[in-house]
Amino acid sequence: MSKLRFAIIGCGRIAPNHIAAYLNNQEELELVGVCDILPEKMEELLVGSEIPESQREEINRYHDYRELLEKEQPQLVAIATDSGSHAQIALACIEAGSNLIIEKPIALSLPEADKIIKSAKERGVTVCACHQNRFNKSIQKIRVTLEAGKFGRLLHGTAHVRWNRGENYYTQAPWRGTWEKDGGALMNQCIHNIDLLRWMMGDEIEEVFAYTDRLDHPYIEAEDLGLALIKFKNGAYGMIEGTTNVYPTNLEETLYIFGEKGTVKAGGKSVNTIEEWRFADETENAEEVKAKFAENPPNVYGFGHTPLYKDVIESIKNKHKPYIDAEAGRRALELVLAIYKSAKEGRPIKLPLYDFSTSEMNGNFID
C-alpha cells in the first residue's frame, strides 16, 4: 500500500511531537499539509523540525482546516488545536473521510464525544485518542503484569500530578484555563494520568466524589487544584490529586497501583520510570525491571507519540481498532467531567455519565 496522505491541524505547543512521530513513521506517511490560524506558527513548526528544507517547501500551508480537507483529502489527520475546537474539527474530518488522531481531550462535552464515536462508525474511519503515555515502556510493563494477574485482586490506585503553571503559560494561549475552550488542571495537565488510573483499575466506575478549587491563579476561570475519590465496580478504590500550584517548578507525576500481591509506583517526567516494583511472585529482579523499562524524555510529553502513530497506521491498513480508540478518550473525559460535576454539586456522582460539559462550570469560582 502507498503512503497515507497526512496533515496536522494546529501548530502549537504539542505539534513538534506530532512532527517527530511523523518523521519516525515517514515510510508510511506523506505530510501533505499543515494548518493554523497563525501563519508564523506553521513556519516555526516546520523550520524548527528535522524535515529537510526541500521537503518543507512541498508541504502546503492552510489557515482554514476545511480548505485543507477539501484540497488535500488527507487519509490521516492529527488534531492539535485548542481543546474547545477538537470536536468541531474532528466531525469535519470524519465527514471528509479522514482517519484521526485527536489530542487530549477528545472533546469538552460527552454529547460531542458520543457524536464523534457515532460518526466515525458510520463513516468507517479510525479515531485514536492521543493518550500517548499508555505506550510508555514503564506503563506497558505494568499493564502486561496486570493482565497476567500478578497483582492479584486490585485494592486501590492513585494518580498524582504535582506541577507548576505560571501566568506566562496562560497568556501565551488565552484559551487555556477557560471553561469554553479548555478546563483547568484536571482536564489539561492531568487527564493523561487520569486515563492511566482508570484503565489500570478496571475502567468501570461506580461513583466519584471530588473537590476542586482555584487557589493561586486568579487570572483563569478553571481550577488549579482537583482532589477526587473513585469507587470502581470491581471493589477497588482510586484517588486523584492534580495541581498546577507546586512551587517553584514541576515536582512529579506518579501512578501507584496496589494489589493484594503487588505494589508498583511509576514516576518521572511523564510516568516513564518504574520507581517501586514489589511482587509476591519474585520471578523478576526489581532493579533489572526498573533499569530495563526506564525512559528519560526531554519533556512531559514523553516518547509515546511515535508508537501511537505506528499503531494507528497499522489499524488503518489492517482495518482494526487502534490501541487507544475514541471510546477510551471518552472514558477519560467522562471521569474528568464527573469530577467537575461532583465538585460543582457537592455530592457523589454515579457513572455512567451522559450529558455534561466544561461549559456548565462557568462562574464556578466567582465569589
N, C-alpha and C positions, 0 to 999 in steps of 0.2 A: 504494500500500500504506500502511496505517496505521502509526503509530509502533510500534517494538518496545518491549515491556514490559521494563524494565531494572532490575537490582538489583546492589548492591555488598555482598559478604560480606567483612568485615574493614575496620575504620575507623581503622587506624593510620597510620604514617609516610608510606606511599605513596598512601593513599586520596585525598588532595586532588588528586593528578594525575589520578585517575580522574573525580573530580567536574569538574575543568576540562575534561577530554576530553568528558564528557557535555554540559556547557554549550555547548561548541563544536560539538556534533553534535545539539543538542536538537530540531532539526526532524525528526530521525529516531528519537529515543529519548524514552521517558517513564520517569522514575525513580520506580518504584513502591515500593521498599523498600530499607532498609539493615539490616545485621546485624552485631552484635558482642557478645561475651560481657560487655563492659563498657558499661553504658548511657551513661556520660559520654563515651566515645569517639564514639558516634554523634552526640551533641549537639554536641560540639566540631567534628566534621567538617561538619555541616550549618550550624550557626550561623556558623562561620568561612568558609563558602563565599559565593559571589555568587548563590546561589539566593534569590529573593525570599521574604520571610517567609511570605506567604500560600501559596506553593508548598511551602515546607518542611513546613508543617502537614499537607499531604496525603500526605507520604512516610511510610509505615509503618515502625516500628522493630521489630526482632526480636532475640531473644537466641539463638535456635536456627535455624540455616540450613534445617533440614528443615521447620520450620513455615513459613518464608518461601517455600520452594519449593512447599509444598502450597497455601498461601493465595493467593500472588501469581501463581503459574505464569509466572515471567519467561521471556521468549524469549531474553534475553541476560543473563549474569551475569559480573561481574568478581570474581575470587577474589584477595583481597589480605590474606590471613591469614598466620600464621607458616608458614614453608616446609614444616614437617613435616605440616601438615594439608592441603596443596594437593591431594594425590591423593585422599584420602578425600572431600573436599568436591566435587572435580571429578567423581568417579564418581557421587555422589548427584545432582548437577546433570544429568549426561548421562542417567541413568536417568529423570529427570523431564522430559527432552526439551529442556533448556535449552542454547543455544549458549554458548560460554565464551571469556573472556579470562583466562588464568591468569598471574599474576605469576611472575617467575622465582624459583626453578627450577620447572619443570613438575611435578617430584616429587623425592624424595630417593633413589629406587631405580629401576633400569632396569626391573624387572618391573612396578612401578607405572606408569611411563611407558608401557610397552607395553600395559598394561591400559586406560589412558586412550585410547590411539590405537585399539585394537581396539573398545572400547565405543562410541566416537564414530562409527566407521564403521558399526557395526551399527545404531545409533540414527539415523544420518543427520544428526548435528549437527556444527556447525562448532566447532573448538577452535583458538584462537590462543595461542601462547606469547608473553608480553609482553616481547619483546626490542626495546623501542621505539627503541633507538639506531640500528637499521637504517634508520629513517626520517629521521635527521638529514640536513640538506641536504648537509653535507660527505660523509657516508657514501654517500648516494645518488649524488653526483657521482663519487666514487671507483668505485662499483660500475658505473655506466654506462661509465666509461672502461675499466674492467677488461673488461667484456663486449664492448667494441669492439675489444679486443685490443691496446690501445696500450701495455700493459706488456711485450708480448712474452712470452717464457717467464718464469714466476714463479720466482724464486730463493729468497728467504726473506722471512718477515714476523715482526714482533714485537709483542707486546701488553704494555704496562706499566700497572699501576695502583699508584700510589705515594701512598697515603692514610694518614690517621690516624683511629683509633677508640680513644677512651679508655674508662675503666671506666664512666663515666656512661652511655655508649651501651648497654652490655650490661645494666646494672642497670635501665634503662628498660623493657626487654623481656627477661626472663630466658631465653627460648628461644634468643636469639642466642648463637652460639658453641658451641651444644651439638650433639653428633652426632645425637641423636634427632630434633631439630626444625629443624636449620639446616645446620651445617658451618661452615667458617671463612672466611678472607679470600677464597679462590678461589670458593667456592660463593655467598657472599653479595655481596661487593663486586665481584668480578672477572668474574663469569660473563657479563656483557654484552659486555665486550671480548674474552673468550674466544670467545664466539659470533661476533663480527665477524671475528676472526682465522681461525677455521675456515672460515667462509662465504667470505671473500675468497680464501683459499689453496686452494680446490678441494674442500673438505668431506671428501674421502675420505682417511683417515689409515691409515698402515701400523703405526706404533708410537709409544709415548710413554715417556719416561724422566723421572723427577722426584724432587725433594727437597721435603719440607715440614717446617716446624718451628714451635714455639711459643716465641718468644724473649722477648716483653715483655708477655704477657697471661696471667699465671698463674691468673687467675680464670675463664678459659674452658677448654673441653675441646679445641677445634679449633685449627687452625693460624692463625698471624698472618703467615706467610711461605710462599709457594709459588714454586718455580722449576721450569720444565719445558722439555724439548726435544721437538719433534714432527717426525716424518718423514712427509710426505704421500705419497700414492701417485703423485702426478704428478712426484715427484722434488724438490719444494721442501721447505724446512725452516721450522720455526716455533719461536719462543721465547716463553715466558710468564714474567712477573715480577709477582707480586701480593703486596702487603703492606699491613697497617694499622699499621705501626710508624714511619711517617715523622714526624719531629719538626719543628715542633710541630703543624702542621695539614696538610690535604691538599696535596700538591705538584702532581701531574699525572696525567692518564690519556692515554696516547698509543698510537697504532696506526701502525706502519710497514709499508709494502708495497714490496719491492724486486724489480724485474723487470729483464730484460736491456735494456729500452728505457725504463724509467721508475722514478722514485722518488717516493714520497708519504709524508708524515707528517701524520696527523690528531692534533689535541691539544685543549686547552681543558678545561672542566669535565667534559664527557662526550663527548669526541672530536667536538665540534661546530664545530671550526675546521680549516682546512687550513693547515698551517704550512710545508710544503715541497711543491712541485709542479714536477717536472723530468721532461721527456719528450724523447726524440729527435724526436718529432713535435711541433714547436713551433707548432702552429696556434692554440694558446690562450695568451694572456698570463697568466703565473703570478700576477702581482699582482691582475689582474682576477678570476681564479678564486678567489683567497683572499678577496677582498672580497665577491664575489657569494654565496659559499656558506658564509659565517660566521654563526653564531648565538651569542647571549650569554644563556643561560638563567640563572635565579636560583639553581639548584642542580644537583646532579649528575644529576638525573632527566631534564633536558632538556625538549624540546618534543615528543618523539616520540609521546606517548600520543594526542594529537588525530588525527594522520594514521593511526595504527594503528587507532583506533576507526572512522574513516571507511572504512578498507579492510575491516574485519571486517563492518561494516554492509552494505557492497556485496557482500561474499562471501556473506552470509546471504541477501540479497534476490535475488542472481543465481545462487545455488547453485554457487559455485566455491570453490576452496581460498583461504584467506587468504594474504597475502604471507608471513606468518610462521606456519606451521602447527605442529601438535603434533609432527610429525617433526623440525622444526627445533629445537624445545625439547628433544627427546630427544637430538639430536646435541650440543648444548651441555652437557647433563647428562652424557652419555657421556664427553666429554672431561675434565670435572672429575673424574668418578669414576675414570677411567683414571689420572689424575694421582695421586689418593689411593691407588689400588691399587699403583701403581709405588712411591710413597714408602713405603708400608707394607711391601712385599715386597722392596724394594731391587733391582728388576730392571726391564727394559723390559717394557711391556705391549702385546701385539698387539691391534689392533682388527679387527673389531667386538667389543664387549664386551656380554655379555648379562645378567649376573647379579651386580651389585654395588650396595651402598648405603652411605650415610654411617654407618649403624649398625655396619657392620663395622670402622669405625675406632675404636670405643670403646676407651679405655685406651691409645691410640697414643702419647701423650706423658707417660704415667706412668712415672717412673723406677723 
